[in-house]
Amino acid sequence: MKTKRTVIFSLCLILSASCFIASSLAVREGRKNLGVRYTLRIKPVPPEAITVLAGEFKGLMADYILLEIGSFIGSNKKISQDQWEEVCLGFRQAQRLDPYFQQTYLMAQGFLTWDAKRPDTAIEILDDSRRHRPWDWRPGYYMGFDYYYFLNDYAKASEAFLEAARIKNAPLLLAVLGGRLALKGKRVETAILMLKTMLDDPALDEKSKKEIGDRIEALKGVLLIENAVKGYRTLYGAPPPSLEILVEKGLLAKIPKNPYSESYYYDREKGEVFFDEIR
């Protein structure tokens, strides 16, 4: 009798466990297709008109729009191009409502460049922030990064970095990057001029002055050699086989000093000169 009860109890226990496991699996499977989906509620109002509607609550409405954007992006794994258009409109509205708010350009940089693949819109918002926040070097830095990394526009990247580098307390690295990208963007003269302006800043310490001075010297050397390369090409109809021949032919008195290396690097096929090795 006791054995019979044990068997019945065991069967009931197994049946209960099987039902529990089956129910758990069914619930998990059902939850896969649920998920929280947040619907973006951005009013289709042009940014120019949004300030009129907001009245005295411009800052509050800007906060609300950014909260809407963050909630929407955070709760949706897949976002369509039309939805990204709505997100872009929201960022433009928030920027127009409160152009001094740092969070707007930070979120735009984070979402619009990497996720939406819309660096142009991010740059538009960053540029507006840069105009309204002249003490903040970050918008210009992000603009330079976007031009360089996403758009391959070395000239504009250089300009953005160098402008940002002139702001008080900006990292010296921005000047270095600006000078390097100016070389690739064929804007060496502009880079030299802007770096010279920065060199006149009395707030610069000696280490910073030396770094900027070295960069100016290297860029001047590049400019001098490239002009000699152009002269050689004009005279002989082909690029020089080496930089040393420029001295032999009298186009250069000597190879300029390179503060970063023993000499300069020369790409004969393109006729381009670099002060550091391009791998």
C-alpha positions in Angstrom: 0.0 0.0 0.0 2.8 2.3 0.9 4.7 1.5 -2.3 1.5 2.3 -4.3 1.2 5.7 -2.7 4.9 6.4 -3.4 4.4 5.6 -7.1 1.3 7.8 -7.4 3.1 10.7 -5.6 6.1 10.3 -7.9 3.9 10.3 -11.0 2.1 13.4 -9.8 5.4 15.1 -9.1 6.7 14.3 -12.5 3.4 15.5 -14.1 3.5 18.8 -12.2 7.2 19.4 -13.1 6.4 18.6 -16.8 3.5 21.1 -16.8 5.6 23.7 -15.1 8.5 23.3 -17.6 6.1 23.4 -20.6 4.4 26.5 -19.3 7.7 28.3 -18.7 8.9 27.5 -22.2 5.5 28.7 -23.6 5.7 32.0 -21.7 9.3 32.6 -22.8 8.5 31.9 -26.4 5.6 34.3 -26.2 7.7 37.1 -24.6 10.1 37.0 -27.5 7.6 38.7 -29.7 6.4 41.2 -27.1 9.0 43.7 -26.0 8.3 47.3 -25.2 7.8 49.4 -28.4 7.8 53.2 -27.8 6.1 55.3 -30.5 7.9 58.5 -31.2 5.7 61.5 -30.8 7.4 64.4 -32.5 5.1 67.1 -33.9 5.7 67.7 -37.6 6.4 71.4 -37.0 9.3 73.2 -38.7 12.1 74.1 -36.3 11.7 77.8 -37.2 8.1 77.7 -35.9 8.6 75.5 -32.8 9.8 78.4 -30.7 6.5 80.3 -31.3 4.4 77.3 -30.1 6.7 76.7 -27.1 6.3 80.2 -25.8 8.0 80.7 -22.5 8.5 76.9 -22.1 11.3 76.5 -24.7 13.7 74.7 -22.4 11.1 72.4 -21.0 9.9 71.4 -24.5 13.5 70.8 -25.6 13.9 68.4 -22.7 10.7 66.7 -23.5 11.7 66.2 -27.2 15.1 64.7 -26.2 13.4 62.4 -23.7 11.0 61.2 -26.5 14.0 60.6 -28.8 16.0 58.7 -26.2 13.0 56.6 -25.1 12.2 55.7 -28.7 15.7 54.7 -29.8 16.2 52.8 -26.6 13.1 50.7 -27.0 13.3 49.9 -30.8 15.9 47.6 -32.2 15.0 48.4 -35.8 14.3 52.0 -36.9 13.2 52.8 -40.4 14.5 55.6 -42.6 11.2 57.5 -42.2 11.5 57.2 -38.4 15.1 58.5 -38.5 13.8 61.5 -40.5 11.4 62.1 -37.6 14.3 61.8 -35.1 16.4 64.3 -37.1 13.4 66.7 -37.0 13.2 66.3 -33.3 16.9 67.1 -32.8 16.5 70.2 -35.0 13.5 71.3 -33.0 15.4 70.8 -29.7 18.4 72.6 -30.9 16.3 75.5 -32.1 14.4 75.7 -28.8 17.6 75.7 -26.6 20.8 76.1 -28.7 22.9 76.3 -25.5 21.9 72.9 -24.1 24.9 70.5 -24.2 22.8 67.4 -24.2 21.3 68.0 -27.6 24.6 68.0 -29.5 25.9 65.1 -27.4 22.9 62.9 -28.2 22.9 64.0 -31.9 26.5 63.0 -32.2 25.9 59.6 -30.5 22.8 58.6 -32.4 22.9 60.3 -35.8 26.4 59.4 -36.8 26.7 55.8 -35.8 23.1 54.5 -35.7 21.3 56.6 -38.3 24.3 57.0 -40.6 23.5 60.7 -40.9 26.7 62.6 -40.1 25.6 65.6 -42.1 22.6 66.2 -39.8 24.9 65.8 -36.8 27.3 68.3 -38.2 24.5 70.8 -38.8 23.5 70.6 -35.1 27.1 70.7 -33.9 27.8 73.7 -36.0 24.8 75.6 -34.5 26.0 74.5 -31.0 29.5 75.8 -31.8 28.1 79.2 -32.7 26.0 79.5 -29.5 28.7 77.9 -27.2 31.9 79.7 -28.2 33.6 78.7 -25.0 33.1 74.9 -25.7 35.6 73.2 -27.9 33.7 69.9 -28.1 31.3 70.7 -30.9 34.1 71.7 -33.2 36.1 68.6 -32.2 33.1 66.3 -33.0 32.6 68.1 -36.3 36.2 67.5 -37.2 35.9 63.8 -36.3 32.7 63.5 -38.4 34.2 65.2 -41.4 37.3 62.9 -41.2 35.8 59.6 -40.2 32.4 59.5 -41.8 32.8 61.9 -44.8 36.5 61.7 -45.6 36.7 65.4 -46.0 40.2 66.2 -44.7 40.0 69.9 -45.5 36.9 70.6 -43.5 38.1 68.3 -40.7 41.3 70.3 -40.5 39.4 73.6 -40.3 37.0 72.3 -37.6 39.9 71.0 -35.5 42.0 74.1 -35.8 39.0 76.4 -35.0 38.3 74.3 -31.9 42.0 74.3 -30.9 41.9 78.1 -30.6 39.3 77.9 -27.7 40.7 78.3 -24.2 41.5 75.0 -22.5 41.1 73.0 -25.7 43.5 70.0 -25.9 46.7 70.7 -27.8 46.0 67.5 -29.8 43.4 69.4 -31.8 46.0 71.6 -33.3 48.2 68.6 -34.1 45.2 66.8 -35.8 44.3 70.0 -37.6 47.8 70.4 -39.0 48.0 66.8 -40.0 44.7 66.8 -41.8 45.4 70.1 -43.5 48.3 68.4 -45.2 46.0 65.7 -46.6 43.4 68.3 -47.5 45.8 70.5 -49.4 45.3 73.4 -47.0 48.8 73.7 -45.7 49.0 77.5 -46.0 45.8 77.8 -43.9 47.1 75.5 -41.3 50.3 77.4 -41.0 48.5 80.7 -40.6 46.1 79.4 -37.9 48.9 77.7 -36.0 50.9 80.9 -36.0 47.9 82.7 -34.6 47.6 80.1 -31.8 51.3 80.5 -31.1 50.7 84.1 -30.2 48.4 83.1 -27.3 50.1 84.3 -24.1 48.3 81.5 -22.2 50.3 78.8 -23.9 52.9 77.0 -21.9 56.4 76.3 -23.2 55.7 72.7 -24.1 52.6 73.7 -26.1 54.5 76.4 -27.9 57.2 73.9 -28.9 54.7 71.4 -30.2 52.9 74.0 -32.3 56.3 75.5 -33.5 57.5 72.0 -34.6 54.2 71.5 -36.5 54.6 74.8 -38.3 58.2 74.0 -39.2 57.2 70.6 -40.6 54.3 72.1 -42.6 56.6 74.8 -44.0 59.0 72.1 -45.1 56.3 70.2 -46.8 55.1 73.3 -48.6 58.6 74.2 -49.7 59.3 70.7 -51.1 56.0 70.3 -52.8 56.5 73.6 -54.6 59.9 72.4 -55.8 58.3 69.1 -56.9 55.8 71.1 -59.0 58.7 73.1 -60.5 60.5 69.9 -61.4 57.4 68.5 -63.1 57.0 71.7 -65.1 60.6 71.6 -66.3 61.0 67.9 -67.0 57.4 66.7 -67.6 57.6 64.1 -64.8 57.8 63.9 -61.1 61.3 63.8 -59.6 62.6 60.3 -58.8 63.7 61.5 -55.4 63.8 64.5 -53.2 67.6 64.7 -53.4 67.5 65.5 -57.1 65.6 68.7 -56.3 68.8 69.9 -54.6 71.0 68.7 -57.5 68.9 70.6 -60.0 68.9 73.8 -57.9 65.2 73.8 -57.1 66.0 73.5 -53.4 69.0 74.9 -51.6 68.7 71.9 -49.2 66.1 69.5 -47.9 64.4 71.4 -45.0 64.7 70.1 -41.5 61.9 67.8 -40.3 61.4 68.0 -36.6 59.7 64.7 -36.5 62.0 62.5 -38.6 65.4 62.4 -40.3 63.8 63.5 -43.6 60.5 63.8 -45.4 58.5 61.0 -47.0 57.8 61.3 -50.7 55.1 59.6 -52.8 56.6 59.7 -56.3 53.4 58.5 -58.0 51.2 61.2 -56.5 53.9 63.8 -56.1 53.0 64.3 -52.5 55.2 65.0 -49.5 54.6 64.1 -45.8 56.4 65.0 -42.6 55.5 61.6 -41.1 55.3 58.2 -42.5 52.0 57.3 -44.1 51.4 53.5 -43.9 
